Amino acid sequence: MYLERIEIVGFRGINRLSLMLNDNVVLIGENAWGKSSLLDTLTLLFSPGTDLYHFKPDDFHYPLGDEASRQNHLHIVLTFYAREIDSPEMPKFHHLRPLWVKGNNGLSRIIYRLEGEVQADGNVSTSRSFLNEAGHALELKNVDELAREIVRLHPVLRLRDARFGQRFRQGGILPDQENDPLTQQLTKLSEELECNPQKLSNKDLKQGLQAIHALLKHYFIALDAKENSAAVRYKNGRYRQNSELWQSLNYLNQLISEPESRNMRMILLGVFSTLIQAQGTEHLDTRAVPLLLIEDPESRLHPIMLSAAWGLLNNLPLQKITTTNSGDLLSLVPLESVYRLVRQSNRIAAFRIDAGELNIQERRRISFHIRLNRASSLFARSWLLVEGETEVWLLTELARQCGYHFETEGIKVIEFAQSGLKPLLKYASRMGIEWHVLVDGDDAGKKYAETVRLFINGSEDTERDRLTQLPALDMENFMFKEGFSDVYYDAAVLPTNVHMPMRRIIGKAIQHSSKPDLAIEVAEKAGQLGIESIPPLLKKMFSRILWLARGRASR
């Protein structure tokens, strides 16, 4: 089974959050979206080896800066989903059979609710229950024992940068004792991999296994032993700097991820489990299938190492929830795995694109244009969508001259000609990213404008909020008419009194220079002339996109 849904009301920094999950979830958001509270919820409730958690006074939510308004009630509802119709009949779920609720699709769920209440005397009560399909509590005599069984079978392991916890035992990166359980597991994986000698050299195999050990042991798991040996620090540094090691891990990842390599993935899971238990973490039940919480894996890894690490973690056959601020990591993640969380006035909203919402062509275009080439734009509050590269160069600089710093305001200027406009509008809207479109006045621009109008038809959006159309064929013609003709005359090497159509002057200027270079020259000229020289139409658009960005941030 896996965790399908989590609902939190009134716990720590979370006023209200409802989150649907899949096997591989990557959460992004600004600093105040409630990451720590969400991860703490799962860690406190499902950490292996600890007794059932009881809520404390500090667990109750209060509005930012108003601790006197702290709430006196909280509740958390977690829904676990059976992967197969016959999963509830498996022997390991024997004790949980009274809890399963069958859904319309034949698959069963377990709905687990926890509530906290501040009593009149200041003490805090914690209650647990399991719910039926109508949301009513099942009549059970042994709720706490059933809750412990859930924790045994579905523990949460929180992986984080080792700097945030205590370090590891003294010793080398690889254990020396032949009877070390981790050595035995790595040997087992090695033997399995050696069955594919045509795909992996001995050197790659050895270095890949070293990388697995170094990565899991040194980078992520903060455990309970000390690392105070200079020799250990030297070895750790040596492994970080060994690029061949991480390249070998990439080869190993590719082999393990092949469809016929399920046995290797299960052995890799054994390596992972053995490492955790060998380093002092509480014992995991042999039937347990942990949920991994992976907290900001980029915090200590070079992008190349991050890619190798992510490949390794992806090969673990476990459900994963990852938080990140890394565009490099997002470029490695399927579109459907990215969840964007935004703190609003009364809740934390979760935005995502569901499988099937984009057709094959739209998905391919978004994957290439945004996920692979502009992954950092997923962190933006608002997109300013423009037709070409010229506008990206020009508008960013003109906005800065007006006092609008797009980067600090969370605004990304994205050209859409290569990907098409509609897929970007669709994706931005589903991901909770505000947007505004700037189009030319030519025939293509008119078609783009109509696309915007059709997209917002029937919504609360107005054309003024979403669309700006230039009263000229393109940006060059517009800026020429708006007082920057000297730039184009100079670039075309023509006197300003020459009798020639504007279109030809601009064409000659582009021949002698380029559109991006001309955009830079226009921006520099505007800087010399002052803010009054910037066209009012663009100033209004800057104001509008800023309003959208700030509105989303504070809503």
C-alpha positions as CSV (number, residue, x, y, z in Angstrom):
1,M,0.0,0.0,0.0
2,Y,1.0,3.6,-0.4
3,L,0.0,7.0,1.1
4,E,-2.6,8.4,-1.3
5,R,-3.8,11.5,0.4
6,I,-2.9,13.6,3.4
7,E,-5.2,16.3,4.9
8,I,-3.9,18.6,7.6
9,V,-6.0,21.2,9.5
10,G,-4.4,23.4,12.2
11,F,-1.0,21.7,12.6
12,R,1.9,24.0,13.3
13,G,2.5,26.2,10.2
14,I,-0.3,24.7,8.2
15,N,-3.8,26.2,8.5
16,R,-5.3,23.8,5.9
17,L,-3.7,21.5,3.3
18,S,-5.1,18.7,1.2
19,L,-2.5,16.8,-0.8
20,M,-3.1,13.9,-3.3
21,L,0.1,11.9,-3.7
22,N,1.6,9.4,-6.2
23,D,4.7,7.2,-6.0
24,N,7.1,10.0,-6.7
25,V,6.2,13.4,-5.5
26,V,8.4,16.5,-5.7
27,L,7.2,19.5,-3.8
28,I,8.2,23.1,-4.6
29,G,7.2,26.4,-3.2
30,E,8.4,29.6,-1.5
31,N,9.9,29.5,1.9
32,A,6.7,29.9,3.8
33,W,4.6,27.2,2.2
34,G,4.8,24.9,5.2
35,K,7.4,22.4,4.2
36,S,8.8,21.8,7.7
37,S,5.3,21.3,9.1
38,L,4.3,18.8,6.5
39,L,7.6,16.8,6.8
40,D,7.3,17.0,10.6
41,T,3.8,15.6,10.5
42,L,4.8,12.5,8.7
43,T,8.0,12.1,10.6
44,L,6.4,12.4,14.0
45,L,3.5,10.1,13.2
46,F,5.3,7.3,11.4
47,S,8.9,7.2,12.6
48,P,9.9,3.6,13.3
49,G,10.9,2.5,16.8
50,T,9.0,5.3,18.6
51,D,5.7,5.1,20.4
52,L,2.6,6.7,19.0
53,Y,2.9,10.5,18.9
54,H,0.9,12.7,21.3
55,F,0.2,16.3,20.2
56,K,1.7,19.1,22.2
57,P,0.6,22.8,22.8
58,D,3.2,24.0,20.2
59,D,1.6,21.8,17.5
60,F,-1.5,24.0,17.2
61,H,-1.6,26.5,14.4
62,Y,-1.7,30.3,14.8
63,P,-1.7,33.1,12.3
64,L,1.7,34.5,11.5
65,G,2.6,37.1,14.2
66,D,-0.5,36.4,16.2
67,E,0.3,33.7,18.7
68,A,-2.5,34.8,20.9
69,S,-4.9,33.5,18.3
70,R,-3.5,29.9,18.5
71,Q,-6.2,27.4,17.6
72,N,-7.3,24.7,20.1
73,H,-8.1,22.0,17.6
74,L,-6.3,20.2,14.9
75,H,-6.9,17.1,12.8
76,I,-4.9,15.0,10.3
77,V,-6.4,12.5,8.0
78,L,-4.2,10.0,6.1
79,T,-5.5,7.7,3.4
80,F,-3.6,4.6,2.4
81,Y,-4.3,2.9,-0.9
82,A,-4.1,-0.8,-1.8
83,R,-2.0,-1.2,-4.9
84,E,-3.8,-4.4,-6.0
85,I,-7.4,-5.6,-5.5
86,D,-6.2,-8.6,-3.4
87,S,-3.6,-6.6,-1.4
88,P,-5.8,-6.6,1.8
89,E,-5.6,-10.4,1.8
90,M,-1.9,-10.6,1.9
91,P,-0.6,-12.2,5.1
92,K,1.4,-9.1,6.2
93,F,-1.9,-7.1,6.3
94,H,-3.7,-9.7,8.4
95,H,-4.0,-7.5,11.4
96,L,-5.3,-4.6,9.3
97,R,-8.2,-6.4,7.7
98,P,-10.9,-4.7,9.8
99,L,-9.7,-1.3,8.5
100,W,-10.0,-1.7,4.7
101,V,-12.8,0.3,2.9
102,K,-13.5,-0.9,-0.6
103,G,-13.9,1.8,-3.3
104,N,-15.9,2.0,-6.5
105,N,-12.9,0.6,-8.5
106,G,-12.6,-2.4,-6.4
107,L,-9.4,-1.2,-4.7
108,S,-9.4,-0.7,-0.9
109,R,-8.3,2.1,1.3
110,I,-7.4,2.6,5.0
111,I,-8.5,6.0,6.3
112,Y,-6.6,7.0,9.5
113,R,-7.6,10.1,11.5
114,L,-5.8,11.9,14.3
115,E,-7.2,14.7,16.3
116,G,-5.8,17.0,18.9
117,E,-7.7,19.2,21.4
118,V,-6.5,21.8,23.9
119,Q,-8.5,21.2,27.1
120,A,-9.8,23.9,29.5
121,D,-6.9,23.1,31.9
122,G,-4.3,23.6,29.1
123,N,-3.6,19.9,28.7
124,V,-3.7,18.4,25.2
125,S,-5.7,15.3,24.3
126,T,-4.8,13.1,21.3
127,S,-7.4,10.8,19.7
128,R,-7.1,8.3,16.9
129,S,-9.7,6.5,14.8
130,F,-10.1,4.7,11.5
131,L,-13.0,5.8,9.2
132,N,-15.5,4.1,7.0
133,E,-16.5,5.3,3.5
134,A,-18.9,7.8,5.0
135,G,-16.3,9.4,7.2
136,H,-17.6,7.9,10.4
137,A,-15.3,6.2,12.9
138,L,-15.2,2.4,12.8
139,E,-16.0,0.7,16.1
140,L,-12.7,-0.9,17.1
141,K,-11.3,-2.0,20.5
142,N,-7.6,-1.8,19.7
143,V,-7.2,1.4,17.7
144,D,-3.8,2.2,19.2
145,E,-2.4,-1.3,18.4
146,L,-3.7,-1.0,14.8
147,A,-2.1,2.4,14.5
148,R,1.2,0.9,15.7
149,E,0.8,-1.8,13.0
150,I,0.4,0.9,10.4
151,V,3.7,2.5,11.6
152,R,5.5,-0.9,11.5
153,L,4.4,-1.7,8.0
154,H,4.6,1.8,6.6
155,P,7.3,3.8,8.4
156,V,8.6,7.1,7.3
157,L,12.3,7.6,6.8
158,R,13.5,11.2,6.5
159,L,16.7,11.6,4.5
160,R,18.5,14.9,4.9
161,D,21.9,16.5,4.5
162,A,24.1,14.9,7.2
163,R,25.3,18.3,8.3
164,F,21.9,18.9,10.0
165,G,22.3,15.9,12.3
166,Q,25.1,14.1,13.9
167,R,27.8,12.4,11.8
168,F,28.8,8.8,11.3
169,R,31.0,6.4,13.0
170,Q,34.7,6.5,12.6
171,G,36.0,4.4,9.7
172,G,36.4,4.4,6.0
173,I,33.8,5.0,3.3
174,L,33.6,1.3,2.7
175,P,33.5,-1.2,5.6
176,D,36.5,-3.5,5.9
177,Q,34.9,-6.4,7.9
178,E,33.8,-9.3,5.7
179,N,30.9,-10.1,8.0
180,D,29.6,-6.5,7.9
181,P,25.9,-6.7,6.9
182,L,26.3,-3.8,4.5
183,T,29.3,-5.5,2.8
184,Q,27.3,-8.6,2.4
185,Q,24.5,-6.7,0.8
186,L,26.8,-4.8,-1.6
187,T,28.5,-8.1,-2.5
188,K,25.0,-9.6,-3.3
189,L,24.3,-6.6,-5.5
190,S,27.7,-7.0,-7.2
191,E,27.1,-10.6,-7.9
192,E,23.7,-9.8,-9.5
193,L,25.2,-7.1,-11.6
194,E,28.0,-9.4,-12.7
195,C,25.4,-11.4,-14.5
196,N,25.4,-8.6,-17.1
197,P,29.1,-8.3,-17.9
198,Q,28.5,-7.0,-21.4
199,K,26.8,-3.9,-19.9
200,L,29.2,-2.9,-17.0
201,S,33.0,-3.1,-16.7
202,N,34.6,-4.3,-13.5
203,K,35.9,-0.8,-12.8
204,D,32.4,0.7,-13.3
205,L,30.9,-1.9,-11.1
206,K,33.4,-1.3,-8.3
207,Q,33.2,2.5,-8.5
208,G,29.4,2.4,-8.8
209,L,29.1,0.4,-5.6
210,Q,31.5,2.8,-3.8
211,A,29.3,5.7,-5.0
212,I,26.1,4.0,-3.7
213,H,27.8,3.5,-0.3
214,A,29.3,7.0,-0.1
215,L,26.0,8.6,-1.2
216,L,23.7,6.9,1.1
217,K,26.0,6.9,4.1
218,H,27.6,10.3,3.8
219,Y,25.2,12.7,2.1
220,F,21.7,11.9,3.2
221,I,21.2,10.0,6.4
222,A,21.9,11.9,9.6
223,L,22.3,9.3,12.3
224,D,23.5,8.9,15.8
225,A,27.3,8.4,15.7
226,K,30.2,10.8,15.5
227,E,32.7,11.5,12.8
228,N,35.7,13.2,14.2
229,S,38.5,11.5,12.3
230,A,40.6,13.6,10.0
231,A,41.2,10.5,7.9
232,V,37.4,10.1,7.4
233,R,37.0,13.7,6.4
234,Y,39.8,13.2,3.9
235,K,38.2,10.2,2.4
236,N,34.8,11.8,2.2
237,G,36.3,14.8,0.4
238,R,38.2,12.4,-2.0
239,Y,35.0,10.7,-2.9
240,R,33.2,14.0,-3.5
241,Q,35.9,15.1,-5.9
242,N,36.1,11.8,-7.9
243,S,34.1,12.4,-11.0
244,E,34.7,8.9,-12.4
245,L,32.9,7.5,-9.3
246,W,29.7,9.4,-10.1
247,Q,29.9,8.6,-13.8
248,S,30.1,4.9,-12.9
249,L,27.0,5.4,-10.7
250,N,25.2,6.7,-13.7
251,Y,26.1,3.6,-15.7
252,L,24.9,1.5,-12.7
253,N,21.7,3.4,-12.5
254,Q,20.9,2.9,-16.1
255,L,21.4,-0.9,-15.8
256,I,19.4,-1.2,-12.6
257,S,16.5,0.8,-14.1
258,E,16.0,-1.5,-17.0
259,P,12.6,-3.4,-17.0
260,E,14.2,-6.8,-16.5
261,S,16.3,-5.6,-13.5
262,R,13.6,-5.9,-10.8
263,N,15.7,-8.3,-8.8
264,M,18.6,-5.7,-8.7
265,R,16.2,-3.0,-7.5
266,M,15.1,-5.3,-4.6
267,I,18.7,-6.0,-3.7
268,L,19.4,-2.3,-3.8
269,L,16.5,-1.8,-1.4
270,G,18.2,-4.3,0.9
271,V,21.5,-2.3,0.7
272,F,19.5,0.8,1.7
273,S,17.7,-1.0,4.6
274,T,20.9,-2.6,5.9
275,L,22.8,0.7,5.8
276,I,20.0,2.4,7.8
277,Q,20.0,-0.3,10.5
278,A,23.7,-0.7,10.6
279,Q,24.2,2.9,11.4
280,G,21.9,3.0,14.4
281,T,18.4,3.7,13.2
282,E,15.7,1.8,15.0
283,H,15.0,-1.7,13.6
284,L,12.7,-1.9,10.6
285,D,10.2,-4.7,10.4
286,T,11.1,-7.1,7.6
287,R,7.7,-6.6,6.1
288,A,8.0,-2.8,6.1
289,V,7.8,-0.7,3.0
290,P,9.1,2.7,4.0
291,L,8.0,6.1,2.7
292,L,11.1,8.2,2.0
293,L,11.1,11.9,2.8
294,I,14.0,13.4,0.8
295,E,14.7,16.9,2.0
296,D,16.5,19.3,-0.4
297,P,18.9,16.8,-1.8
298,E,20.7,19.6,-3.8
299,S,21.9,21.3,-0.7
300,R,25.2,19.5,-0.7
301,L,25.6,18.0,-4.1
302,H,27.1,19.3,-7.3
303,P,24.5,19.1,-10.2
304,I,26.4,16.1,-11.7
305,M,26.4,14.3,-8.4
306,L,22.7,15.3,-7.9
307,S,21.8,13.6,-11.2
308,A,23.5,10.4,-10.1
309,A,22.0,10.6,-6.7
310,W,18.5,11.1,-8.1
311,G,18.9,8.1,-10.4
312,L,19.9,6.0,-7.4
313,L,16.9,7.1,-5.3
314,N,14.6,6.6,-8.3
315,N,15.7,3.0,-8.5
316,L,14.6,2.3,-4.9
317,P,11.1,0.6,-5.2
318,L,9.6,2.9,-2.6
319,Q,7.2,5.8,-2.4
320,K,9.1,9.1,-2.2
321,I,8.2,12.7,-1.2
322,T,11.0,15.1,-2.1
323,T,11.3,18.8,-1.4
324,T,13.6,20.9,-3.5
325,N,14.6,24.4,-4.7
326,S,16.7,23.1,-7.5
327,G,15.8,23.6,-11.2
328,D,18.5,21.0,-12.0
329,L,16.5,18.4,-10.0
330,L,13.2,19.4,-11.6
331,S,14.7,18.8,-15.0
332,L,15.0,15.1,-14.0
333,V,11.4,14.7,-12.8
334,P,8.3,13.9,-14.8
335,L,5.8,16.7,-15.2
336,E,3.2,14.8,-13.2
337,S,5.5,14.5,-10.2
338,V,5.9,18.2,-9.6
339,Y,3.6,19.7,-7.0
340,R,3.6,23.5,-6.5
341,L,2.5,24.7,-3.1
342,V,1.4,28.3,-2.5
343,R,0.4,29.8,0.8
344,Q,-3.0,31.6,0.5
345,S,-4.9,33.5,3.2
346,N,-6.9,30.5,4.4
347,R,-5.0,27.5,3.2
348,I,-2.0,26.1,1.4
349,A,-3.0,25.4,-2.2
350,A,-1.4,22.5,-4.0
351,F,-1.2,22.7,-7.8
352,R,-0.2,19.9,-10.2
353,I,-0.9,18.6,-13.6
354,D,-2.7,15.2,-13.7
355,A,-1.7,12.4,-16.0
356,G,-3.7,12.8,-19.2
357,E,-4.5,16.5,-18.8
358,L,-1.9,17.3,-21.5
359,N,-2.1,15.4,-24.8
360,I,1.1,13.8,-26.2
361,Q,2.2,16.8,-28.2
362,E,1.5,19.3,-25.4
363,R,3.4,17.1,-22.9
364,R,6.4,16.8,-25.3
365,R,6.5,20.5,-25.8
366,I,6.2,21.5,-22.2
367,S,8.8,18.8,-21.2
368,F,11.3,20.2,-23.6
369,H,10.6,23.9,-23.4
370,I,10.0,24.2,-19.6
371,R,11.1,21.1,-17.7
372,L,14.4,20.5,-19.6
373,N,15.4,24.0,-20.7
374,R,13.7,26.4,-18.2
375,A,13.0,24.3,-15.1
376,S,13.7,27.2,-12.8
377,S,10.6,29.0,-14.3
378,L,8.5,26.5,-12.3
379,F,9.5,28.5,-9.2
380,A,8.1,31.7,-10.6
381,R,5.0,33.4,-9.4
382,S,4.1,34.8,-12.8
383,W,5.1,34.3,-16.5
384,L,5.3,37.0,-19.0
385,L,4.9,35.1,-22.3
386,V,6.4,36.8,-25.4
387,E,6.9,35.8,-29.0
388,G,10.6,35.8,-29.4
389,E,14.1,36.3,-28.0
390,T,14.1,40.1,-28.7
391,E,11.4,40.7,-26.1
392,V,13.1,38.6,-23.5
393,W,16.2,40.8,-23.7
394,L,14.4,44.1,-24.0
395,L,11.6,43.8,-21.5
396,T,13.7,42.6,-18.7
397,E,16.0,45.6,-19.0
398,L,13.2,48.1,-19.5
399,A,11.4,46.8,-16.5
400,R,14.5,47.2,-14.4
401,Q,14.8,50.8,-15.5
402,C,11.2,51.3,-14.3
403,G,12.1,49.9,-10.9
404,Y,10.7,46.5,-11.5
405,H,13.2,43.7,-10.8
406,F,11.6,40.6,-12.4
407,E,13.9,38.1,-10.7
408,T,13.1,39.3,-7.1
409,E,9.4,39.6,-7.9
410,G,9.2,36.0,-9.2
411,I,8.5,37.0,-12.8
412,K,10.0,35.0,-15.7
413,V,10.0,36.2,-19.3
414,I,9.5,33.2,-21.5
415,E,9.3,33.1,-25.3
416,F,6.6,30.8,-26.6
417,A,7.1,30.7,-30.4
418,Q,8.9,27.3,-30.3
419,S,6.5,25.5,-27.9
420,G,3.2,27.1,-28.9
421,L,1.1,29.4,-26.7
422,K,-1.8,27.2,-25.7
423,P,0.2,24.4,-23.9
424,L,2.0,27.1,-21.8
425,L,-1.3,28.7,-20.8
426,K,-2.8,25.4,-19.9
427,Y,0.2,24.3,-17.9
428,A,0.7,27.6,-16.1
429,S,-3.0,27.7,-15.1
430,R,-3.0,24.2,-13.7
431,M,0.2,24.8,-11.8
432,G,-1.1,28.0,-10.2
433,I,1.3,30.3,-12.1
434,E,-0.1,33.7,-13.1
435,W,0.6,34.7,-16.7
436,H,0.3,37.6,-19.1
437,V,0.9,37.5,-22.9
438,L,2.5,40.1,-25.1
439,V,1.9,39.6,-28.9
440,D,2.8,41.5,-32.0
441,G,0.3,43.3,-34.2
442,D,0.9,41.2,-37.3
443,D,-1.3,38.3,-38.5
444,A,0.5,35.7,-36.3
445,G,0.1,38.1,-33.3
446,K,-3.6,38.4,-34.0
447,K,-3.9,34.6,-33.9
448,Y,-2.1,34.4,-30.6
449,A,-4.3,37.1,-29.2
450,E,-7.4,35.1,-30.2
451,T,-5.9,32.1,-28.5
452,V,-5.7,34.1,-25.3
453,R,-9.3,35.3,-25.6
454,L,-10.6,31.8,-26.2
455,F,-8.6,30.5,-23.3
456,I,-10.0,33.1,-20.8
457,N,-13.5,32.9,-22.2
458,G,-15.9,31.9,-19.4
459,S,-13.5,32.7,-16.6
460,E,-13.2,35.6,-14.3
461,D,-10.1,36.9,-16.1
462,T,-10.3,40.0,-18.2
463,E,-8.4,40.7,-21.4
464,R,-6.6,43.6,-19.7
465,D,-5.2,41.2,-17.1
466,R,-4.0,38.6,-19.6
467,L,-3.1,40.3,-22.9
468,T,-1.2,43.1,-24.4
469,Q,-1.1,43.6,-28.2
470,L,1.4,45.9,-29.8
471,P,-0.1,48.5,-32.2
472,A,2.7,47.7,-34.7
473,L,3.8,44.7,-36.7
474,D,6.5,43.7,-34.2
475,M,8.6,45.0,-31.4
476,E,11.2,46.6,-33.7
477,N,8.5,48.6,-35.6
478,F,6.9,49.5,-32.2
479,M,10.1,50.9,-30.7
480,F,11.0,52.7,-33.9
481,K,7.7,54.6,-33.7
482,E,8.0,55.2,-30.0
483,G,11.1,57.4,-30.3
484,F,14.0,55.0,-30.8
485,S,14.4,55.3,-34.6
486,D,17.9,56.7,-34.2
487,V,19.1,53.2,-33.0
488,Y,17.8,51.6,-36.2
489,Y,19.2,54.3,-38.5
490,D,22.6,53.9,-36.8
491,A,22.6,50.1,-37.0
492,A,21.6,50.3,-40.7
493,V,24.4,52.8,-41.3
494,L,21.9,55.3,-42.8
495,P,21.4,59.0,-42.3
496,T,18.3,60.0,-40.4
497,N,17.0,62.1,-43.3
498,V,17.1,59.3,-45.8
499,H,13.8,58.6,-47.6
500,M,13.1,54.9,-47.1
501,P,10.2,52.9,-45.7
502,M,10.5,52.1,-42.0
503,R,10.3,48.4,-42.8
504,R,13.4,48.5,-45.0
505,I,15.4,50.6,-42.5
506,I,14.6,48.0,-39.8
507,G,15.5,45.2,-42.2
508,K,18.9,46.7,-43.0
509,A,19.5,47.3,-39.2
510,I,18.9,43.6,-38.6
511,Q,21.2,42.6,-41.4
512,H,24.0,44.7,-40.0
513,S,23.3,43.6,-36.4
514,S,20.8,41.2,-35.0
515,K,17.5,41.4,-33.2
516,P,18.9,40.7,-29.7
517,D,21.7,43.2,-30.2
518,L,19.3,45.8,-31.4
519,A,17.1,45.1,-28.3
520,I,20.2,45.7,-26.1
521,E,20.9,49.0,-27.9
522,V,17.3,50.2,-27.5
523,A,17.5,49.4,-23.8
524,E,20.8,51.3,-23.5
525,K,19.3,54.2,-25.3
526,A,16.3,54.2,-23.0
527,G,18.7,54.2,-20.0
528,Q,20.3,57.4,-21.4
529,L,17.0,59.1,-22.1
530,G,15.3,58.2,-18.8
531,I,12.2,56.4,-17.7
532,E,10.0,58.9,-19.6
533,S,11.2,57.4,-22.9
534,I,9.8,54.0,-22.1
535,P,6.4,53.5,-24.0
536,P,3.4,53.9,-21.7
537,L,2.0,50.6,-23.1
538,L,4.9,48.7,-21.7
539,K,4.8,50.5,-18.4
540,K,1.2,49.5,-18.0
541,M,2.1,45.9,-18.9
542,F,4.9,45.9,-16.3
543,S,2.5,47.1,-13.7
544,R,-0.1,44.5,-14.6
545,I,2.4,41.5,-14.5
546,L,3.7,42.8,-11.2
547,W,0.2,43.0,-9.8
548,L,-0.4,39.4,-10.9
549,A,2.8,38.2,-9.3
550,R,2.2,40.0,-6.0
551,G,-1.5,39.0,-5.9
552,R,-0.6,35.3,-6.2
553,A,2.1,35.6,-3.5
554,S,-0.2,37.2,-0.9
555,R,-3.5,35.7,-1.8
